[in-house]
Each structure stands twice: as C-alpha cells, then as structure tokens.
C-alpha cells in the first residue's frame, strides 16, 4: 500500500464526496470549508497530480464554458486503486482508534 500524505488523503476524500462535481475550484472550496483554512490552487493541484501519477485518480475534460472564457473544466474521478487506497486508509484509522476513548472538546 502506497502511503498518502494528509493533503492527498483530504483531496482524495473530497473528490469522492464531490462525485461528478470534482473539479479544481470545487475541490479547493470543499477542502477550505472542511479544514477551516484557505487553500491555494497550488495546494490542490500538486497533490492532484501525484494522485493521478499513483493511479488513484483519473481526469477528464468537460465542455468549454463561456464563463471560463471558453476553457473547459478538468474533472477528477476515483479509480479502483483510489477506492482501494481509501478503504485501506479507513481500516488503518479504525484499527488505530479501536478501544480508545472518545476525545472530549475542552
């Protein structure tokens, strides 16, 4: 199993959650909302490229849109390997947290 960085993990989970709407700006907005921190485009695209290289994501260009000056959005989708990576990650977290008490906010 190839280990994911925290950024790759967050982005991979965001692509899965966003489903057919997983393109650059939507991913950036989602991870910013979830983490409560402002993410720059470089913070999104570098991990996206690595996830593509690892075979966990694939990309597909949409149709050009007038609001983007005729440019097409690039959509990202999980591959079977990407889903397997998330399942492995979930198992690791379940094992690590097993039998530990819930953390209480202070």
C-alpha positions as CSV (number, residue, x, y, z in Angstrom):
1,X,0.0,0.0,0.0
2,X,1.3,3.4,-1.0
3,X,1.1,5.8,1.9
4,X,-0.8,9.0,1.3
5,X,0.1,12.4,2.6
6,X,-2.5,14.2,4.6
7,X,-3.2,16.6,1.7
8,X,-3.6,13.7,-0.7
9,X,-5.9,12.0,1.7
10,X,-8.1,15.1,2.1
11,X,-8.2,15.7,-1.6
12,X,-9.0,12.1,-2.4
13,X,-11.8,12.1,0.1
14,X,-13.1,15.4,-1.4
15,X,-13.1,14.0,-4.9
16,X,-15.1,11.0,-3.7
17,X,-17.6,13.3,-1.8
18,X,-18.0,15.7,-4.8
19,X,-18.6,12.9,-7.2
20,X,-19.4,14.4,-10.7
21,X,-18.6,18.0,-9.5
22,X,-14.9,17.3,-8.6
23,X,-13.0,19.9,-10.5
24,X,-10.3,22.3,-9.3
25,X,-12.4,25.2,-7.8
26,X,-15.0,22.9,-6.3
27,X,-12.2,20.8,-4.6
28,X,-10.5,23.9,-3.4
29,X,-13.7,25.3,-1.9
30,X,-14.6,22.0,-0.3
31,X,-11.3,21.4,1.4
32,X,-11.2,25.0,2.6
33,X,-14.6,24.7,4.1
34,X,-13.9,21.3,5.7
35,X,-10.5,22.3,7.2
36,X,-11.4,25.8,8.0
37,X,-8.2,27.0,6.3
38,X,-7.7,28.8,3.0
39,X,-6.1,26.5,0.4
40,X,-4.3,28.0,-2.6
41,X,-4.6,26.4,-6.0
42,X,-1.0,25.1,-5.7
43,X,-2.1,23.3,-2.6
44,X,-4.7,21.5,-4.6
45,X,-3.0,20.8,-7.9
46,X,0.3,19.4,-6.7
47,X,-1.4,16.6,-4.7
48,X,-3.9,16.1,-7.6
49,X,-1.0,15.5,-9.9
50,X,0.6,13.0,-7.5
51,X,-2.7,11.2,-7.1
52,X,-3.0,11.0,-10.9
53,X,0.5,9.6,-11.2
54,X,-0.2,7.0,-8.5
55,X,-3.3,5.9,-10.5
56,X,-5.7,6.8,-7.7
57,X,-7.5,9.4,-9.8
58,X,-8.2,9.9,-13.5
59,X,-9.1,13.2,-15.1
60,X,-11.4,14.2,-17.9
61,X,-12.0,17.5,-19.6
62,X,-15.6,18.8,-19.7
63,X,-17.1,21.0,-22.3
64,X,-15.8,24.6,-22.7
65,X,-17.9,27.2,-21.0
66,X,-18.4,30.9,-21.8
67,X,-18.0,31.9,-18.1
68,X,-14.5,30.4,-18.2
69,X,-13.5,32.2,-21.4
70,X,-14.1,29.1,-23.5
71,X,-11.9,26.9,-21.3
72,X,-13.0,23.5,-20.2
73,X,-13.1,22.3,-16.6
74,X,-11.0,19.3,-15.7
75,X,-13.0,16.8,-13.7
76,X,-11.3,14.2,-11.4
77,X,-12.7,10.8,-10.6
78,X,-11.6,8.0,-8.3
79,X,-10.2,4.9,-9.9
80,X,-10.5,1.4,-8.5
81,X,-7.0,1.8,-7.0
82,X,-8.1,5.1,-5.4
83,X,-11.1,3.5,-3.8
84,X,-8.9,0.7,-2.5
85,X,-6.5,3.3,-1.1
86,X,-9.4,4.9,0.8
87,X,-10.6,1.6,2.1
88,X,-7.2,0.7,3.4
89,X,-6.9,4.1,5.0
90,X,-10.3,3.6,6.7
91,X,-9.2,0.2,8.0
92,X,-5.9,1.7,9.4
93,X,-7.8,4.5,11.2
94,X,-10.4,2.1,12.6
95,X,-7.6,0.0,14.0
96,X,-5.7,2.9,15.4
97,X,-8.8,4.3,17.1
98,X,-10.2,1.0,18.3
99,X,-10.8,0.8,22.0
100,X,-9.6,4.4,22.6
101,X,-11.9,6.7,24.5
102,X,-13.6,9.4,22.5
103,X,-11.8,12.7,22.8
104,X,-13.7,15.5,24.5
105,X,-13.6,19.1,23.4
106,X,-12.3,21.4,26.1
